[in-house]
Amino acid sequence: MAKGCLYAAAVLSTSLLVASVALLVARVFPKAVEQQVKEGTVLQNGTEAFDLWEDPPPPVYTQFYFFNVTNPLEVVNGDIPFVEEIGPYTYREYRPRVNVHILDNGTRVSSENPKTYVFEPGKSVGDPEVDLIRTVNIPAVTAMEWAKSTSLQFPTKILLILYQENLFVTHTVHELLWGYKDKLLSLLHLLWPEIDPVFGLFNKMNGTDDGEYVVLSGKMNYLNFSKIVEWRGKESLDWWTTKSCNMINGTDGSAFHPLISKDETIYLFSSDFCRSLYVTFDSFVTVSGIPAYRFVPPPKVFANSSVNPDNAGFCVPAGNCHGSGILNVSMCKQGAPIFLSAPHFYQADEKYVKDIQGMHPKKEDHETFLDINPLTGLLLQAAKRLQINVFVRHLEGFIETGNVRTLIFPVVHVNESVLIDEASAKKLKSVLFEATLVTSIPYIIMALGILLGIVFIVLVCRPPGTKEESTEEERASLIRTS
């Protein structure tokens, strides 16, 4: 009987080891988990993925940091500008998707994404209704750029003098962000009604959306989950000079397909940047105890066309290219000479940093990043960081520009950040734990096989006679006792 048990242990141990190896090679359990994740990541009513996409639970905060000009007269006379960063002025951002419609038998979904900003005094340095900022007079600079080579040049000069416009103005944070009625724009509005008399960097962007999006649901292919196929009724942009630069690629940056690989390139479309861009793997991180891949935009994304020829299409007008790290978005900002960059000209050409005293680019403070859980594709933490700049230069005939240098002048930088909330993190940890248990089954089977094998070896390899000797000793002890 003992030999039968030993034989059974040997057979079972071998079978368990063979089975575990076969399961590992075939990836049966990981494939089962992956299949379940794929099937669950679809934008259709009743799925958790749809609920999270429609109304994301983690809070989004937007921080504004303004650059206050401390030597305006000297700048007009040709000196280097000195700026001091003032901020943050923090707003809680609410961004549920509305007017959601399931299209084409569940393969596509349309929606709008209005954003509402609510001021957070406890997370801010001051009162935006009171705090004053001296910065570039964007309406005046825009009017001068519009008129410089047209028949409107002379009347524009008269208006600027009449209204005593200067290259720099002082307004409250609230006015600069959400709008104030500008005297010059108000007069131009009478002549050209399409010109808004109210100027603000985020004028008419509080409580409004940036247009209708149509995205793929992921029903046909999980890799297409929430991928944008139309924006504002168009499948491509028309601001840039090449087809590739006008492409609308990827998602809006709030949702991603599951089973993310660190080797893939993730594409995003941002209406703030007026273009698509991409991010690549940077590092392994942990967010709220959850593993994630950190993706960041490589320098090549905003590199000059001499470094990255694919960016030649972003030179507008065609052939008018600037240095690396900045993007001329005047074409999508009603002609205003607005240039975007990373905060403090991070990863931009050194000349932009040196042109402005007060620029201190730092990777940890000024880099855009996305932390994504690779299994589920859920966004755990992110920061979208951009800086709004104005193109300033001396314009012949406009005395307001004086002897100012040609500059990409920083006005404000924005940090839009999100961090997974505690409830969502707890739920995701539970899902990941279950997935880990399932995928660990082959290893558990292997461990049992090895344990049984060890028991078998110990029993078989015991020194001979051990059992008989112990039996004789027991009998002798019984005889002495009796």
C-alpha positions in Angstrom: 0.0 0.0 0.0 2.9 2.4 0.9 4.5 1.7 -2.5 1.1 2.5 -4.2 0.9 5.8 -2.4 4.5 6.7 -3.4 3.7 5.8 -7.0 0.5 7.9 -7.0 2.5 10.9 -5.5 5.1 10.6 -8.2 2.5 10.4 -11.0 0.5 13.3 -9.5 3.6 15.5 -9.1 4.7 14.8 -12.7 1.2 15.5 -14.0 1.0 18.8 -12.1 4.4 20.0 -13.3 3.6 19.0 -16.9 0.1 20.7 -16.7 1.5 23.9 -15.2 4.2 24.2 -17.9 1.6 23.5 -20.6 -0.7 26.2 -19.2 2.2 28.7 -19.0 3.2 28.0 -22.6 -0.3 28.2 -23.8 -1.1 31.3 -21.6 -4.6 29.9 -21.0 -5.4 32.0 -17.9 -3.8 35.2 -19.0 -5.6 34.9 -22.3 -8.9 34.4 -20.4 -8.3 37.5 -18.4 -7.3 39.5 -21.4 -10.4 38.4 -23.3 -12.6 39.4 -20.4 -11.0 42.8 -20.3 -11.4 43.3 -24.0 -15.1 42.3 -23.9 -15.7 44.7 -21.0 -14.0 47.7 -22.5 -16.8 48.7 -24.9 -18.8 51.9 -25.1 -22.3 50.5 -24.8 -25.1 51.1 -22.3 -24.8 49.0 -19.2 -21.0 48.6 -19.2 -18.8 50.0 -16.5 -16.5 51.3 -19.2 -19.3 53.4 -20.6 -20.2 54.8 -17.2 -16.6 55.8 -16.5 -16.3 57.4 -20.0 -19.5 59.3 -19.7 -18.9 60.8 -16.3 -15.3 60.2 -15.1 -15.3 60.2 -11.2 -11.7 61.5 -10.5 -11.6 65.2 -10.0 -9.8 67.4 -12.5 -8.0 70.6 -11.4 -6.8 73.3 -13.6 -4.0 75.6 -12.3 -3.2 78.9 -13.9 0.3 80.5 -13.4 0.6 84.1 -14.8 3.8 85.9 -15.8 3.8 89.4 -14.4 6.0 91.8 -16.3 8.1 93.9 -13.9 10.0 96.2 -16.4 7.4 97.1 -19.2 9.0 100.5 -20.1 12.5 98.9 -20.5 11.0 96.1 -22.6 9.5 98.7 -25.1 12.9 100.3 -25.2 14.6 97.1 -26.2 15.7 95.5 -22.9 15.2 91.9 -21.9 11.9 91.3 -20.2 11.8 90.4 -16.5 8.8 88.3 -15.4 7.7 86.8 -12.2 5.4 83.8 -12.0 2.3 84.3 -9.9 0.0 81.4 -9.1 -1.5 79.0 -8.9 -5.1 80.1 -9.4 -6.9 76.8 -9.2 -10.2 75.8 -10.6 -12.1 72.5 -10.2 -13.1 71.3 -13.6 -16.3 69.4 -14.2 -16.5 67.7 -17.6 -19.3 65.2 -18.0 -20.2 64.1 -21.6 -23.6 65.1 -22.8 -25.8 64.6 -25.8 -24.5 61.0 -26.0 -25.8 59.0 -28.9 -25.0 55.4 -29.9 -24.5 55.2 -33.7 -24.1 52.6 -36.4 -25.3 49.6 -34.5 -23.2 50.4 -31.5 -19.8 50.8 -33.3 -19.6 54.6 -32.9 -20.7 57.1 -30.2 -21.2 60.8 -30.5 -21.0 63.3 -27.6 -20.2 66.8 -26.4 -17.9 67.5 -23.5 -18.7 70.9 -21.9 -16.2 72.1 -19.2 -17.2 74.1 -16.2 -14.6 75.8 -14.0 -15.3 76.5 -10.3 -12.7 78.5 -8.3 -10.9 76.7 -5.4 -9.7 79.4 -3.0 -8.0 76.9 -0.7 -5.8 75.7 -3.5 -4.9 79.2 -4.8 -2.5 82.0 -3.9 -5.0 84.8 -4.1 -8.3 86.2 -5.3 -8.6 86.3 -9.1 -11.2 89.1 -8.9 -8.6 91.3 -7.1 -5.1 90.2 -8.1 -3.6 92.3 -10.9 -1.3 91.0 -13.7 0.7 93.2 -16.1 1.1 91.4 -19.4 1.1 91.9 -23.2 -1.9 93.8 -24.6 -3.0 90.9 -26.8 -6.0 92.8 -28.5 -3.7 95.7 -29.5 -0.9 93.4 -30.7 -3.5 91.3 -32.7 -5.0 94.5 -34.3 -1.5 95.7 -35.3 -0.6 92.3 -36.8 -4.0 92.3 -38.7 -3.5 95.8 -40.1 0.3 95.9 -40.7 0.0 95.2 -44.5 -3.5 96.3 -45.3 -5.4 99.5 -46.0 -6.5 99.5 -42.3 -3.0 100.3 -41.1 -3.5 104.1 -40.8 -7.0 104.0 -39.1 -5.6 101.3 -36.7 -2.7 103.6 -35.8 -5.2 106.5 -35.1 -7.4 104.2 -32.9 -4.4 103.0 -30.9 -3.3 106.6 -30.2 -6.9 107.7 -29.5 -7.5 105.0 -27.0 -4.0 105.4 -25.5 -3.2 101.8 -26.0 0.2 100.5 -24.8 2.2 97.3 -25.5 1.4 96.2 -21.9 -1.8 96.3 -19.9 -2.9 95.5 -16.4 -6.0 93.5 -15.6 -7.2 91.1 -12.9 -6.7 87.4 -13.2 -10.4 86.9 -13.7 -10.5 89.4 -16.6 -7.6 87.9 -18.3 -9.0 84.4 -18.0 -12.7 84.8 -18.6 -13.0 88.1 -20.4 -13.3 91.9 -20.3 -14.8 94.4 -22.7 -11.9 95.8 -24.7 -12.3 99.4 -26.1 -10.4 98.7 -29.3 -12.2 95.4 -30.0 -15.6 97.1 -29.2 -15.0 99.7 -32.0 -13.8 97.0 -34.4 -16.9 95.0 -33.6 -19.0 97.8 -34.9 -17.2 97.6 -38.3 -16.8 93.8 -38.3 -19.5 92.1 -36.2 -17.6 88.8 -36.3 -15.0 90.3 -34.0 -15.8 89.7 -30.3 -15.7 92.9 -28.2 -14.8 90.8 -25.2 -11.3 89.5 -24.8 -10.2 86.7 -22.4 -7.7 83.8 -22.8 -10.6 81.4 -22.0 -13.5 83.7 -23.0 -16.7 81.7 -23.6 -15.0 78.4 -22.5 -16.6 78.2 -19.1 -19.7 76.0 -19.3 -19.3 75.4 -23.0 -17.9 72.6 -25.1 -15.4 72.5 -28.0 -17.6 70.7 -30.4 -19.1 67.3 -31.1 -16.9 64.3 -31.1 -17.6 60.9 -32.8 -15.5 58.0 -31.4 -15.3 54.3 -32.0 -16.9 52.2 -29.3 -14.3 49.4 -29.4 -17.0 46.9 -30.3 -15.3 45.7 -33.5 -11.7 46.0 -32.2 -10.6 46.8 -28.6 -7.6 48.8 -29.9 -10.1 51.4 -31.3 -11.8 52.0 -28.0 -12.7 55.8 -27.7 -10.6 56.6 -30.8 -11.8 59.9 -32.4 -13.0 59.6 -36.0 -14.8 63.0 -36.3 -14.6 66.4 -34.6 -17.1 69.2 -35.4 -18.4 67.1 -38.3 -15.0 66.7 -40.0 -12.6 63.7 -40.2 -9.6 66.0 -40.5 -8.4 69.5 -39.7 -7.8 72.3 -42.2 -5.4 74.6 -40.4 -2.1 73.0 -41.4 -0.3 72.6 -44.7 0.1 68.8 -45.0 -2.4 66.0 -44.8 -0.5 64.2 -42.0 -0.5 67.3 -39.8 -4.2 67.7 -40.4 -5.0 64.2 -39.2 -7.2 63.6 -36.2 -5.5 60.7 -34.4 -6.1 58.8 -31.2 -8.3 59.6 -28.2 -9.0 62.8 -26.4 -6.5 61.7 -23.6 -9.1 60.7 -21.0 -9.6 57.1 -22.1 -7.4 54.4 -23.7 -7.7 50.9 -25.0 -6.8 48.0 -22.5 -3.7 45.9 -22.7 -1.3 48.8 -23.2 2.2 47.9 -24.3 5.2 50.0 -23.3 6.5 49.6 -26.8 3.5 51.3 -28.5 3.0 54.9 -29.5 -0.1 56.4 -28.1 -1.8 59.1 -30.1 -3.9 62.0 -28.8 -6.0 64.8 -30.2 -6.1 68.1 -28.3 -8.3 70.9 -29.4 -6.2 73.2 -27.1 -3.2 72.4 -29.2 -5.2 72.5 -32.4 -3.5 69.3 -33.5 -2.8 65.6 -32.8 0.3 64.5 -31.0 1.7 61.4 -29.5 3.4 60.1 -26.3 5.8 57.3 -25.7 6.8 55.1 -22.8 9.0 56.9 -20.2 9.1 54.8 -17.0 7.3 52.4 -14.7 5.4 54.1 -11.9 3.0 53.3 -9.1 -0.1 55.5 -8.5 -2.1 54.9 -5.3 -0.5 51.5 -5.1 -1.5 50.6 -8.6 1.2 49.8 -11.3 1.2 52.1 -14.3 3.2 53.0 -17.4 4.2 56.7 -17.7 4.0 58.1 -21.2 5.3 61.5 -22.2 5.6 63.5 -25.4 9.2 63.0 -26.8 11.1 66.2 -27.8 10.5 65.1 -31.4 6.8 66.0 -31.2 7.4 69.7 -31.1 10.8 69.7 -32.8 11.7 72.1 -35.6 11.2 70.8 -39.1 15.0 70.6 -39.5 15.0 68.0 -36.7 11.7 66.4 -37.5 10.7 66.9 -41.2 7.2 65.6 -40.4 6.5 68.9 -38.6 7.0 71.0 -41.7 3.2 71.1 -42.1 2.9 73.0 -38.8 4.9 75.9 -40.2 2.3 78.5 -41.1 2.3 80.2 -43.5 4.0 77.4 -45.4 7.7 77.6 -44.9 7.5 80.0 -42.0 9.1 77.8 -39.4 10.1 78.8 -35.9 12.5 77.0 -33.4 11.8 73.7 -31.6 9.4 73.6 -28.7 6.8 76.2 -29.9 3.7 76.0 -32.1 2.1 78.8 -34.0 -1.6 78.4 -33.5 -2.7 81.7 -34.8 -4.6 79.9 -37.6 -7.0 78.4 -35.1 -7.2 81.4 -32.8 -8.8 83.9 -35.2 -5.5 85.2 -36.3 -4.3 86.3 -32.9 -0.5 85.8 -32.8 -0.7 83.0 -30.2 2.1 80.5 -29.8 2.0 77.4 -27.5 4.8 75.7 -25.7 5.5 73.7 -22.7 5.7 75.8 -19.5 8.9 77.8 -19.1 9.8 76.7 -22.6 10.7 73.2 -21.4 12.3 71.2 -24.2 12.3 74.3 -26.5 15.3 75.9 -28.1 17.5 77.6 -25.5 17.1 81.0 -27.1 13.5 81.2 -25.9 14.5 80.6 -22.3 17.3 83.2 -22.5 15.1 85.8 -24.2 13.0 86.1 -21.0 14.4 86.5 -17.5 12.4 84.3 -15.2 12.2 81.1 -17.2 13.2 78.0 -15.2 12.2 74.9 -17.1 12.0 71.7 -15.0 11.0 68.2 -16.1 9.1 67.4 -12.9 7.0 70.7 -13.0 6.6 71.4 -16.7 6.4 68.0 -18.5 3.1 66.6 -19.7 2.6 63.0 -18.7 0.0 60.2 -18.6 0.1 57.3 -16.1 -1.9 54.4 -17.5 -2.7 51.0 -16.0 -1.5 48.6 -18.7 -4.1 45.9 -18.2 -7.3 48.0 -18.1 -6.1 51.1 -20.0 -7.5 53.3 -17.2 -5.9 56.7 -16.7 -4.6 56.8 -13.1 -2.8 60.2 -13.1 -2.1 62.8 -15.7 -1.0 66.4 -16.2 -1.5 68.3 -19.4 0.8 71.3 -19.2 1.0 74.1 -21.8 2.0 77.7 -22.0 0.2 80.5 -23.9 2.6 82.9 -25.5 2.3 86.0 -27.7 4.5 86.8 -30.7 5.8 90.3 -30.1 8.0 92.4 -32.4 8.7 95.9 -33.6 6.2 97.0 -36.2 7.2 99.9 -38.4 4.7 102.8 -37.9 3.2 101.5 -34.7 4.8 103.6 -32.0 3.4 101.3 -29.3 5.9 98.6 -30.2 8.9 101.0 -29.7 12.1 99.2 -30.0 10.9 95.9 -28.5 12.8 92.8 -29.4 11.3 90.0 -31.4 10.0 87.7 -28.7 7.8 84.7 -27.9 6.4 86.4 -24.8 5.0 84.1 -22.1 1.6 85.1 -20.7 0.3 82.2 -18.6 1.0 78.5 -18.2 -1.7 75.9 -17.4 -1.6 72.6 -15.6 -4.7 70.5 -16.1 -4.2 67.5 -13.8 -6.2 64.4 -12.6 -5.5 61.8 -10.0 -7.6 58.6 -9.5 -10.0 59.0 -6.5 -9.8 56.7 -3.5 -13.0 54.7 -4.3 -12.0 54.1 -7.9 -8.5 53.1 -6.8 -9.9 50.6 -4.3 -12.2 49.0 -6.9 -9.4 48.8 -9.5 -7.0 47.1 -6.9 -9.7 44.5 -6.3 -10.0 43.8 -10.1 -6.3 43.6 -10.5 -6.0 41.3 -7.5 -8.6 38.9 -9.0 -6.8 39.0 -12.3 -3.5 38.2 -10.5 -5.0 35.2 -8.8 -6.4 33.8 -12.0 -3.1 34.3 -13.9 -1.2 32.7 -11.0 -3.1 29.4 -11.2 -0.3 27.7 -13.3 2.3 28.8 -10.8 0.2 27.4 -7.9 -0.2 24.1 -9.7 3.5 24.1 -10.4 4.2 24.7 -6.7 2.0 21.8 -5.7 3.7 19.6 -8.2 7.1 20.6 -6.8 5.9 20.0 -3.2 4.6 16.6 -4.0 7.8 15.8 -5.8 9.9 16.8 -2.7 7.7 14.6 -0.5 8.2 11.7 -2.9 11.9 12.2 -3.0 12.2 12.4 0.8 10.2 9.2 1.3 12.1 7.2 -1.4 15.5 8.4 -0.4 15.3 7.7 3.3 18.1 5.4 4.6 17.2 1.7 4.3 16.2 -0.1 7.6 15.0 3.0 9.3 11.5 1.8 9.7 12.5 -1.7 10.9 14.9 -0.4 13.5 12.4 1.9 15.0 9.9 -1.1 15.1 12.4 -3.3 17.1 13.1 -0.5 19.5 9.3 -0.1 20.1 8.9 -3.8 20.7 11.9 -3.9 23.2 10.3 -1.0 25.1 7.0 -2.9 25.3 8.7 -6.0 26.6 10.5 -4.1 29.4 7.3 -2.4 30.3 5.4 -5.6 30.6 
